[in-house]
Amino acid sequence: MIRAQVQPTPSGAILFDAAAVHGVDDAWFDPAHWQATADVAARHAGRGNVMFFEASFGAAVLRHYHRGGLVAHLNNDRYLWTGRSRTRGFREFRLLAQLHDVGLRVPAPVLARYQRRGLLYRADLVTRAIPGARTLAARIVDSDVDAALAARVGRSLAGFHAQGVCHADLNAHNLVTDAAGEVWLLDFDRGRMRKPDMRWQQGNLDRLQRSLLKIGALRHLPRFESGFWHPLLAAYHRVLGDRALRGDGR
C-alpha cells in the first residue's frame, strides 16, 4: 500500500510514499542530481522528457510536466495555481496510488512535487520503472505482436474500465509490456475516475485505434484488423460481459 505524506518545501511541497522513501529532498527532482550516477538514461516521451535512474528505492522514472499545443510556445511548463490538491503531480500521484492499491498494473508513484510562484506553478513526478518495459507502439513498428498480445491488451483495458478508470490519452505509447509480457498502462496526467459507461469507454478505444493507425499499424501488420484489433476488442468485451454476468461490473 502507498502511504502518502506531504513535506513542505521553500517553494511548494513534495508528496511522497513514506513506505518507500525517507527524508525527501528537492534535489531529487533535478536531473543534474542523477547525472553523477552511472545508471541514468533519458528519452523523449510525449510532452517533454523522462529520465530513468537508479536510487536507493530502486529503478525509477522522473518526469517534468510540459504543456502541449500552441500554448507551449509561450508557456512551456507553468500551470495556473488552483490549489495544492489540484496540481498535476499531486493529482496523478494520488490516482496512481489508488489504482496501484487495487492491483491494477500502473507505475507505483514515489514522489510528486510542485513549485509555486505567484499564480503559476511547475510540477514533477517520480514513479517506479517497469522492468523490461517496451511500448506497444515499438512492438507494432517491429511487427512483434500477435493475437495473444492483443487479447492481453484487451483484458487489461477492460480491467481499467470496469473500475471506472478513464485515461485522458490512451495511445500506443502509453501501453507497455514488461519483461514477463504483462500489460501496463502509463501516463495518467488528467486521468480520472468515472462511472463505467460504454460511451466514454468507446471513446478511449477509438483514441487507441487512431493512435495505432497513426504509427502505421496497417503498414507494419498486414492483418491488423483481423489479427490484432478484433482479438483485442473480443477479449475486452468478453471480460466486461463476464463481469456483468457475475454482477460485479465495477
N, C-alpha and C positions, 0 to 999 in steps of 0.2 A: 504493500500500500504506500502511496505517496503521502508524505507528511509535510504539507505546505506551510512555510513560515515566511514572514516578511522581515527584512532588515533594512531600516532607513539608511540612506547614503546622503552625502552633502548635496547632491543634485537631484535626488529622486529616491528610488528604493529598489531592492532586489527581492524577488520571490524565489524561494529555493526549497528543494526536498531535503528536509532535515534528516531523513533516514539515509541520505546518500552523501551529503557534504556538511562540513562544519567550518565556521569562520570564513564565510564568503567574502570576496574582495572584488571591487570594481575592475581591477586589473584583469580578471578572468574573462572579461568581455572585450579585451583589447587584443586583436590578432598578433600584435608585436610581442605580447607576453608569451605566446606559444611558439613563436618563431625560433626560440632558443632550443626547442626540443627537436629530436630527430624525426619523430613520427607526426609530421604535420603535412597536410595537403589541402589545396583549395580548388574549388571548381565552381563554374557558373551554374546557378540553379534558379530559374525563373527570374524574379526581380532581385538582382544583386548576387552576391557570392556567399558561399558557405565554406567554412573551414573545418576540416577533420583533424582532431588532435587526440593525444593520449594524456589523461590526467590521473590523479590519484583515485578518482571514482570510475575510471575505465575509459574506453573509447567513446568520444563524444563529437558532436557537431555544433558549431557556433554559427548562428545566422543573424545578420543585421537586417532589420526591416527596411525595405526600399519601396517607394511609391512606384506605381506603374502609370502608363498612359501619358497623355500630353503634359499633365501637371508635373511629371517627374523632371521635365526640362527646367522648370522654375524652382521646384522644391523636391529634392531627391529623397530625403529620408525624415522629414519632420511632419508630425501629425497634430491636429488640433486637440488640445487638452480638454477632456470632458470628465475627468476623474480617474483615480488610480485603478479601480477595478475594470475600467473600460480601455486601458492601454492595450495595444496589440499583443505585446509579450505576455502580460498577465492573463489576458483572456484565453490565449492559445495554451498557456501552461495549464490553466485550470481545466480546460476542455480535455486536453491530452491526459491529465491526471484522472479525470472521470472515466474516460474510455479505457485507459490502461487498467484501472482498478476493477473494471467489469470483464476484463480478459480479452478485449479487442486488440488486434496487432497494430499498435501505433508506437512511435518512438517515445520512450519514457521521458518526461520532462525533468530536467535537473535544475536549471536556473533561468530566470527571466529578469530583465531589468528595464527600467525607463529612466531617462534623464530629462528633467523638465527645465525649460527656460521660458518664463512668462506663459503665454497661451499655447506654446508648442512643446512637443516632446519628441525624443528619439527612443527606439526600442531595440532590444536584442533578446535572443532565446538560445539556450543550450539544451540539447536533448542527447540521449544516449544514441550511439551509432548502431546501425543494424548490421550484424556480421555478414559479409559477402553480398551486400546489397547491390542489386542490379535492376535498373528501371525496366518497366515493361516496354518503354519506347526503345531502349537499346536492344532488347530481345527481338522486338518486331523488325528493326533495321537489320539485325543479324539473321533474320529468318529462323530464330531459335525459339519458336513457340509451337504448341500443338493443342489439340482439343482438351487434353488433360489439364494443361495450364489454364486454358480458357475457363474450364469448369471451376478450377480453384479460385480464379479471379471472381467469377460469378457468385460463388458461395461466400467469398469474403465480403463482397459488396452487399449481398443480401443480409449478412450478419450486421453490418453497419446500419443499413436502412431499417432493419427490424427494430433496432434500438433507438431509431429516430435521429440518426446522425446525418446531417445534411452538410456535405463537403462543398465549399464555395467554388472550388476549381478542380473538379475531378478530371484528370487527364493522364495520359500515358507516362508522364514523367513523375507523377506522384504515387503511382502504384509500383512497388518494387517486390522482388523476391529475395529471400535471404539464402544463406549457404545451404539450407536444407530444402529450399524450394517453396517455403511458405510465403504467402502473400501478405504484404503490409501496405498500409496507407499513410502517406506523409502530408505535411503542409496543411495544417488546419487553421491557418490565418483566415479570419472571417467565417470559419465554420460555426455551426450552431446546432442545438438540439431542437427538433420539431416533432410534431405528432406525425407518425408514419402515414403517408398518403401517396398513392401512386402518381399523382400529378407532379409533385416536386421530385419524387424518386425517378420518374421517367425523364425529367429534365436533367438530372445527374447523369443518367445513362446516355442520353443524347449528346451531352457535352463530351463524355468519354469517347463516344463513337466519332464525333467530329475531330477530336484530338488524334485518334488513331488514323483517320483518313488524312489528316494534315501531315503526319510524318511519313506518309507513303505506304500505308498498310496494304493497299491494293497492288502496289508495285512489288513489295517485298514478299507478300503472301498471295500467290495466285488464287488460292482458295480461302481468302479472308472471310467471306460471308459464311460459307458452309463449314469451313474447318476451324474457325476461331470465334467469330461473333455470335453465330447461332448457338454453339455449345455454351458460350458464356451466358447468354440470355436463358437458355434452358435450365442451367444449373441455378441461376439466380431465382427464377420463378419457382423452381422445384422447392428450394429452401423456404421461400415465403409461403408457398402452398402448404408445405408440411407444418410450418409453424401455425398457420391459420387453422388447420385441422386439429392441432393439439390445443388450440385456444390460447397460445402464447405469442401472438403477433408482435408484441414488444420484445 
